[in-house]
Amino acid sequence: MSIFGKIMSAIFGTQAQAAEAGQVVANVDVAAVLDKAVAEKKEKLDWRNSIVDLMKAIDLDSSLANRKQLAKDLNYTGDMNDSASMNIWLHKQVMDRLAKNSGKPTSDLMKK
């Protein structure tokens, strides 16, 4: 399973395949799922702004190697050695795709 597929599964559960197929899974509140996951952690995680924190929140390996794999999964064409730029791009892409699959605007996921 791709890294993005693992993110989808962690958030959408059994509905992840439908979401990956482009079907809206409107009954899943992505922000609530991620907020709950963060609340269960013993560290402060800012999933709304950090791909590393989002991955940590759902117990995924957030290593550079895994983020590079996620970048490949999502067709990143930038310099993978510029991890800061890649991380910003990854976070935006993941948030956009989560919003699209949940039927909510990205801005709903980003607000605090």
Beta strands, then each sheet from edge to edge (+ up, - down):
end
